[in-house]
Amino acid sequence: MTYRPRRRRLTSTIRVGKHICKVFIDPWQWVTDGTVVWKVGFAVGRSRRQVNDWYYQKRNRRSRSLIKRMTGTEGFATIPRGFYEVLRLRWLIPAGDTIFIDCTSANPDKQYKTFSRWRRWHPDWYVNSDLKEFYWTKPLWQSEQSAPD
């Protein structure tokens, strides 16, 4: 029997006001050197079912109502909480893997501008401004037990 690490989806659910925010980190693309690119999804909704329907691209009213809104009715407070949750979850992926965030919300320009604010405090993120994408690769020397607090 061979050892093959299984890369599972990472999820985290937080509450901001009366809304539920959920961060999905899913293995998206396998690279030839054995590493994985993980795609980040973030949704703000009224219920877990609504957020899950949006993520799994269900064709129903619950899912369509999230496509039109970026932050729910709580305003800007949900975006920093979601980004901090991504910063916390990024230490759970294997060393050498990459996290990928793309701006595909209802208003991609606004989402890109908001995420670009955190480049000042996190310069280790690579930004592709043409495609509005953010990348972060976990260092190879970094193990899961020595994650910063």
C-alpha positions in Angstrom: 0.0 0.0 0.0 1.4 3.4 -0.9 1.0 6.6 1.0 -1.0 9.2 -0.9 -2.1 12.3 0.9 -5.8 13.1 0.4 -6.5 16.7 -0.1 -9.9 17.5 1.3 -12.0 20.6 1.0 -11.5 23.0 3.9 -14.5 25.0 5.1 -15.1 27.5 7.8 -18.3 29.1 8.8 -18.5 32.4 10.8 -21.3 34.7 11.7 -21.2 38.5 11.1 -24.3 40.1 12.5 -27.3 38.2 11.3 -25.5 36.7 8.2 -23.6 33.5 7.8 -20.2 33.7 6.0 -18.6 30.6 4.7 -15.1 30.2 3.3 -14.5 27.2 1.0 -10.9 26.2 0.1 -11.1 23.4 -2.5 -8.3 21.5 -4.4 -8.7 22.9 -7.9 -5.8 22.0 -10.1 -3.0 19.4 -9.7 0.4 20.4 -10.9 3.0 17.9 -12.4 5.4 18.3 -9.5 2.8 16.9 -7.1 1.6 20.2 -5.6 -2.0 21.5 -5.8 -3.6 24.8 -6.5 -6.5 25.5 -4.0 -9.3 27.7 -5.1 -11.0 29.9 -2.5 -14.7 30.6 -2.4 -16.4 33.0 -0.1 -20.1 33.6 0.3 -22.4 35.7 2.6 -25.9 34.5 3.0 -28.9 34.1 5.4 -28.6 30.4 5.8 -26.1 27.5 5.4 -28.3 26.0 2.7 -28.3 29.2 0.7 -24.5 29.4 0.9 -24.0 25.8 -0.1 -26.5 26.1 -3.0 -24.5 29.0 -4.3 -21.2 27.1 -4.0 -22.4 24.0 -5.7 -24.0 26.1 -8.4 -27.6 25.0 -7.9 -30.2 26.6 -10.2 -32.7 27.9 -7.7 -33.8 31.1 -6.1 -31.6 30.8 -3.1 -28.5 30.6 -5.2 -29.4 33.3 -7.6 -30.0 35.8 -4.8 -26.4 35.5 -3.7 -25.1 36.1 -7.2 -26.5 39.6 -7.1 -25.0 40.6 -3.8 -21.4 40.6 -2.6 -21.5 41.3 1.1 -25.1 40.7 2.1 -26.7 43.6 4.1 -23.9 43.8 6.7 -21.7 45.9 4.5 -17.9 46.0 4.5 -17.5 44.1 7.8 -17.9 40.7 6.1 -15.0 41.0 3.7 -12.2 41.5 6.3 -13.7 38.6 8.4 -13.6 36.4 5.3 -10.1 37.4 4.4 -8.8 36.7 8.0 -10.5 33.3 7.8 -8.5 32.6 4.6 -5.3 33.7 6.4 -6.1 31.3 9.2 -7.0 28.3 7.0 -4.0 28.8 4.7 -1.7 27.0 7.2 -3.8 23.9 7.0 -2.8 23.1 3.4 0.3 21.0 2.7 3.6 22.7 2.2 4.3 23.8 -1.4 0.7 24.1 -2.3 -0.8 27.4 -3.6 -4.0 29.2 -2.7 -5.8 31.0 -5.5 -8.4 33.8 -5.1 -10.1 35.2 -8.1 -12.5 38.2 -8.2 -15.7 36.8 -9.7 -18.3 38.4 -7.5 -21.2 40.5 -8.5 -18.8 43.5 -8.6 -15.3 42.2 -9.5 -13.7 45.6 -9.6 -14.8 46.5 -6.1 -13.8 43.0 -4.8 -10.3 43.4 -6.3 -9.9 46.9 -4.8 -10.9 45.6 -1.4 -8.6 42.6 -1.4 -5.7 44.8 -2.7 -5.8 46.7 0.6 -4.3 43.7 2.4 -1.2 43.7 0.2 0.3 46.3 2.5 0.2 44.0 5.4 0.7 40.7 3.5 3.4 41.4 0.8 4.0 37.6 0.3 0.8 37.4 -1.9 1.4 37.5 -5.6 -1.2 39.6 -7.5 -2.1 39.4 -11.2 -3.8 42.7 -11.8 -4.8 41.9 -15.4 -6.9 38.9 -14.4 -7.7 40.2 -10.9 -6.2 37.1 -9.1 -4.3 36.6 -5.9 -1.8 33.7 -5.2 0.0 32.6 -2.1 2.3 29.6 -1.9 3.0 27.9 1.4 6.7 27.6 2.0 8.2 24.2 1.7 10.0 24.5 5.1 6.8 25.4 6.9 5.2 22.5 8.7 1.6 22.4 9.9 2.5 22.4 13.6 4.5 25.7 13.5 1.7 27.9 12.1 1.8 31.4 13.5 -1.0 32.6 15.7 
